[in-house]
Amino acid sequence: RRGTITRARKKSWLLGREYRHVTPEGKPKPTSECMYNRKAINAWLEAQKQPGDRDERKE
């Protein structure tokens, strides 16, 4: 969905762990391009509860 990465970056991900702002000059700003840590993001995605997943415990 549109805006999913931006929303996750603002609300869930940590600067320096899942992403980092970069510039050729070496002084990044909040509006600079982002480089993403795919391993950390994939781990974050795996940890999220997916729609339709249910705990199938039998009582």
N, C-alpha and C positions, 0 to 999 in steps of 0.2 A: 504494500500500500504506500501511497505517496506520503512522504514525511516520516516514515518509520525510523529510518536511520537518524535523522535530525532529532526526533523525539527521544530516542534511546540515548543519543549523545548528551542531550540536555538533562535528562532525568535519571539515567541509570548508569552510564559508563563513566569511568574515571579518566580524567586527562592524565596521560602518561602510562596508563595501563592498557586501555582498549584503543585509545587514539591519541594523536599528537598533532598540533598545528605546526606547519613547516613553511619556511620561505627561503629563497636562495640567499637573502641578505643575512639570515641567521637570527632575526628578531621577529618572531611570529606574533601575529595579532589574533584576536578571537575570530576574525573574519578570514584568516588565512586558510589555505587548503589543508586538508587533514590527511594524515597517513594512518591506516588502521592496522591494529595487531590482530590478524585473522585468527590466530590460535586462541587468544583471550576472548574474542567475540564469539567464536564457535563454542567455547566452554560456557559462556554466558547464555547462549541460545539453548544449549542442552539443559541448562539448569532451570530454564523457564518452563512453567506448566503450560502445556499446549492445549488448545481448545479440543474438547472431545476426549482427552485423557482422563480416566477415572481410576481411582483406587479400587481394584476388583477384589477386595477382601471378602471372604465368606465368613459369616458369623454363625 
